[in-house]
Amino acid sequence: MGLKKAGIVFYLERVYSVVTGALFVLLITRNLTPSEFGAWSVVSSILSYASLATIVNYWVTRFRARGDGTATSSGLVLAVFFSSLSIIILLSLSHGITNAFKIPYEIVLLSALYIPFYYINSALYSSLYAVNPTLSAITEFVFETTKLILAVVFATTLHVTLYTAMLAVLGGHAGQTLILLLFTREDLKHKPSLETAKRIILYSWVNLIGVPASLIALADIPILSHLASNRIVAYYTVVLTYTNMISYSYVLSRGLYPSLLSNTENAKAKLDDTLRLTFLMGVPAMFGAIALAPNLLYILNPDYMKASSVLRVASLTALLGVFNAILSDTVQGLESRDTVAVHPRMLAETAIFKTTLLGVAKAAIGIAGVFIAVLYFGDSLTTAVYARIAWLFAEILVTLGLYTMTRGLLDLKSLASGLSRYVASSIPMVLVALVIDPWRIREALLAVLLGGAIYFATLYLIDSWFRGLMQSIARSLKTVSVTG
């Protein structure tokens, strides 16, 4: 139940973050002026560059999961070093940022306070995730709750400004830091190890190679905007509102990676269980998005109904992306050549390096497809459709690459059996939703609730694995109530 428990807690946290995020928007974000919101977006982009060195914490997770007690304190020392360096660089550029982006100077200074929390939280979280994924998820609950409480305080006692909005989020990060320090206090009793710190830095060259993939993937919107129009960008991006709901199912697998790092026994069974749990939510979410594409987009804006085909393609891509992410976690979790100290260049022979290259290849293929689509179809809705097809094609190629690396682990018969039951249970769910035919938010909520109830009821009748999961959860809840 350990893997499932971690996944379920992460999923609940993601749902909770959606709710608290919506409340934060109502309390804070919608009260900001367009210029303030734009400035916040610019600051967020700047901070993403300032926190680039957090990629080293990938190795904090790996080393800590394999029993290196110094990984936490060593990672924390590196976090302090890199955050100090980033703050110095940001402050030295602060006047230039203010002049170039028309951002108030005090906002730039406030953004510098985010940096130590980004680095420290990333290091401590990476260590805690390695040994107790469930507790790491709980720290995210603390972040969201603290942020929301401060938002309520600022909204009711002060005038909402960009400054108070950023303070609320900063308070959330500070709250998470405190709970992370509490949960990792035993690890922090270990003295930092120079050897561990050196390995973390030297091994991170592999992760650095993956950074261009993210930058390449971000080029799709500028390409569409420049060569087509912002209208096409809108059709291309609006679907993310719903495909993100499909992608959220990935968090149900968050317990797999640290589990494989610490113990590779029963890897096939762990992968099978993880895929079943993830597709349990991902498959119905995908079917719902595909079947109700016009309705869902109409709710956002009637003009977006035209993008129904874009949403359908993006939904398939999202679920395949979740599948690929789990396979990637699996091969990286089973990689053992870095268990002992090896020369950094030896990492080029590992699954870690291969999956990183797959990520770069996916980004390059996807962006190439977007570019071809816009050159061929121009300022047309078809461009948005084929741009999404390009990403689907890229994901399929990644799937083929990952399959060659996990061929002995994937139980295709079990996977097909589970998927067939999820599909069978999704059919009555979709039929009910189509009968409701939601065109308003209230109707959509009814379709989700009623369709979801029918999906889970049908699945309970036809799938013994799901029945076992429900019975296990019921026993756990009963135990908690008795001990409470």
RARADA-V366058 format. One record per residue. RES is the residue in one letter. SS is DSSP state (2 for helix, 1 for strand, 0 for the rest). Layout:
res=RES ss=SS
res=RES ss=SS
This chain:
res=M ss=0
res=G ss=2
res=L ss=2
res=K ss=2
res=K ss=2
res=A ss=2
res=G ss=2
res=I ss=2
res=V ss=2
res=F ss=2
res=Y ss=2
res=L ss=2
res=E ss=2
res=R ss=2
res=V ss=2
res=Y ss=2
res=S ss=2
res=V ss=2
res=V ss=2
res=T ss=2
res=G ss=2
res=A ss=2
res=L ss=2
res=F ss=2
res=V ss=2
res=L ss=2
res=L ss=2
res=I ss=0
res=T ss=2
res=R ss=2
res=N ss=2
res=L ss=0
res=T ss=0
res=P ss=2
res=S ss=2
res=E ss=2
res=F ss=2
res=G ss=2
res=A ss=2
res=W ss=2
res=S ss=2
res=V ss=2
res=V ss=2
res=S ss=2
res=S ss=2
res=I ss=2
res=L ss=2
res=S ss=2
res=Y ss=2
res=A ss=2
res=S ss=0
res=L ss=2
res=A ss=2
res=T ss=2
res=I ss=2
res=V ss=2
res=N ss=2
res=Y ss=2
res=W ss=2
res=V ss=2
res=T ss=2
res=R ss=2
res=F ss=2
res=R ss=2
res=A ss=2
res=R ss=0
res=G ss=0
res=D ss=0
res=G ss=0
res=T ss=0
res=A ss=2
res=T ss=2
res=S ss=2
res=S ss=2
res=G ss=2
res=L ss=2
res=V ss=2
res=L ss=2
res=A ss=2
res=V ss=2
res=F ss=2
res=F ss=2
res=S ss=2
res=S ss=2
res=L ss=2
res=S ss=2
res=I ss=2
res=I ss=2
res=I ss=2
res=L ss=2
res=L ss=2
res=S ss=2
res=L ss=2
res=S ss=2
res=H ss=2
res=G ss=2
res=I ss=2
res=T ss=2
res=N ss=2
res=A ss=2
res=F ss=2
res=K ss=0
res=I ss=0
res=P ss=0
res=Y ss=2
res=E ss=2
res=I ss=2
res=V ss=2
res=L ss=2
res=L ss=2
res=S ss=2
res=A ss=2
res=L ss=2
res=Y ss=2
res=I ss=2
res=P ss=2
res=F ss=2
res=Y ss=2
res=Y ss=2
res=I ss=2
res=N ss=2
res=S ss=2
res=A ss=2
res=L ss=2
res=Y ss=2
res=S ss=2
res=S ss=2
res=L ss=2
res=Y ss=2
res=A ss=2
res=V ss=2
res=N ss=0
res=P ss=2
res=T ss=2
res=L ss=2
res=S ss=2
res=A ss=2
res=I ss=2
res=T ss=2
res=E ss=2
res=F ss=2
res=V ss=2
res=F ss=2
res=E ss=2
res=T ss=2
res=T ss=2
res=K ss=2
res=L ss=2
res=I ss=2
res=L ss=2
res=A ss=2
res=V ss=2
res=V ss=2
res=F ss=2
res=A ss=2
res=T ss=2
res=T ss=2
res=L ss=0
res=H ss=0
res=V ss=0
res=T ss=0
res=L ss=2
res=Y ss=2
res=T ss=2
res=A ss=2
res=M ss=2
res=L ss=2
res=A ss=2
res=V ss=2
res=L ss=2
res=G ss=2
res=G ss=2
res=H ss=2
res=A ss=2
res=G ss=2
res=Q ss=2
res=T ss=2
res=L ss=2
res=I ss=2
res=L ss=2
res=L ss=2
res=L ss=2
res=F ss=2
res=T ss=0
res=R ss=0
res=E ss=0
res=D ss=2
res=L ss=2
res=K ss=2
res=H ss=0
res=K ss=0
res=P ss=0
res=S ss=0
res=L ss=2
res=E ss=2
res=T ss=2
res=A ss=2
res=K ss=2
res=R ss=2
res=I ss=2
res=I ss=2
res=L ss=2
res=Y ss=2
res=S ss=0
res=W ss=2
res=V ss=2
res=N ss=2
res=L ss=2
res=I ss=2
res=G ss=2
res=V ss=2
res=P ss=2
res=A ss=2
res=S ss=2
res=L ss=2
res=I ss=2
res=A ss=2
res=L ss=0
res=A ss=2
res=D ss=2
res=I ss=2
res=P ss=2
res=I ss=2
res=L ss=2
res=S ss=2
res=H ss=2
res=L ss=2
res=A ss=0
res=S ss=0
res=N ss=2
res=R ss=2
res=I ss=2
res=V ss=2
res=A ss=2
res=Y ss=2
res=Y ss=2
res=T ss=2
res=V ss=0
res=V ss=0
res=L ss=2
res=T ss=2
res=Y ss=2
res=T ss=2
res=N ss=2
res=M ss=2
res=I ss=2
res=S ss=2
res=Y ss=2
res=S ss=2
res=Y ss=2
res=V ss=2
res=L ss=2
res=S ss=2
res=R ss=2
res=G ss=2
res=L ss=2
res=Y ss=2
res=P ss=2
res=S ss=2
res=L ss=2
res=L ss=2
res=S ss=2
res=N ss=0
res=T ss=0
res=E ss=0
res=N ss=0
res=A ss=2
res=K ss=2
res=A ss=2
res=K ss=2
res=L ss=2
res=D ss=2
res=D ss=2
res=T ss=2
res=L ss=2
res=R ss=2
res=L ss=2
res=T ss=2
res=F ss=2
res=L ss=2
res=M ss=2
res=G ss=2
res=V ss=2
res=P ss=2
res=A ss=2
res=M ss=2
res=F ss=2
res=G ss=2
res=A ss=2
res=I ss=2
res=A ss=2
res=L ss=0
res=A ss=2
res=P ss=2
res=N ss=2
res=L ss=2
res=L ss=2
res=Y ss=2
res=I ss=2
res=L ss=2
res=N ss=0
res=P ss=2
res=D ss=2
res=Y ss=2
res=M ss=2
res=K ss=2
res=A ss=2
res=S ss=2
res=S ss=2
res=V ss=2
res=L ss=2
res=R ss=2
res=V ss=2
res=A ss=2
res=S ss=2
res=L ss=2
res=T ss=2
res=A ss=2
res=L ss=2
res=L ss=2
res=G ss=2
res=V ss=2
res=F ss=2
res=N ss=2
res=A ss=2
res=I ss=2
res=L ss=2
res=S ss=2
res=D ss=2
res=T ss=2
res=V ss=2
res=Q ss=2
res=G ss=2
res=L ss=2
res=E ss=0
res=S ss=0
res=R ss=0
res=D ss=0
res=T ss=0
res=V ss=0
res=A ss=0
res=V ss=0
res=H ss=0
res=P ss=2
res=R ss=2
res=M ss=2
res=L ss=2
res=A ss=2
res=E ss=2
res=T ss=0
res=A ss=2
res=I ss=2
res=F ss=2
res=K ss=2
res=T ss=2
res=T ss=2
res=L ss=2
res=L ss=2
res=G ss=2
res=V ss=2
res=A ss=2
res=K ss=2
res=A ss=2
res=A ss=2
res=I ss=2
res=G ss=2
res=I ss=2
res=A ss=2
res=G ss=2
res=V ss=2
res=F ss=2
res=I ss=2
res=A ss=2
res=V ss=2
res=L ss=2
res=Y ss=2
res=F ss=2
res=G ss=0
res=D ss=0
res=S ss=0
res=L ss=2
res=T ss=2
res=T ss=2
res=A ss=2
res=V ss=2
res=Y ss=2
res=A ss=2
res=R ss=2
res=I ss=2
res=A ss=2
res=W ss=2
res=L ss=2
res=F ss=2
res=A ss=2
res=E ss=2
res=I ss=2
res=L ss=2
res=V ss=2
res=T ss=2
res=L ss=2
res=G ss=2
res=L ss=2
res=Y ss=2
res=T ss=2
res=M ss=2
res=T ss=2
res=R ss=0
res=G ss=0
res=L ss=0
res=L ss=0
res=D ss=0
res=L ss=2
res=K ss=2
res=S ss=2
res=L ss=2
res=A ss=2
res=S ss=2
res=G ss=2
res=L ss=2
res=S ss=2
res=R ss=2
res=Y ss=2
res=V ss=2
res=A ss=2
res=S ss=2
res=S ss=2
res=I ss=2
res=P ss=2
res=M ss=2
res=V ss=2
res=L ss=2
res=V ss=2
res=A ss=2
res=L ss=2
res=V ss=2
res=I ss=2
res=D ss=0
res=P ss=0
res=W ss=0
res=R ss=0
res=I ss=2
res=R ss=2
res=E ss=2
res=A ss=2
res=L ss=2
res=L ss=2
res=A ss=2
res=V ss=2
res=L ss=2
res=L ss=2
res=G ss=2
res=G ss=2
res=A ss=2
res=I ss=2
res=Y ss=2
res=F ss=2
res=A ss=2
res=T ss=2
res=L ss=2
res=Y ss=2
res=L ss=2
res=I ss=2
res=D ss=0
res=S ss=2
res=W ss=2
res=F ss=2
res=R ss=2
res=G ss=2
res=L ss=2
res=M ss=2
res=Q ss=2
res=S ss=2
res=I ss=2
res=A ss=2
res=R ss=2
res=S ss=2
res=L ss=2
res=K ss=2
res=T ss=2
res=V ss=2
res=S ss=2
res=V ss=2
res=T ss=2
res=G ss=0
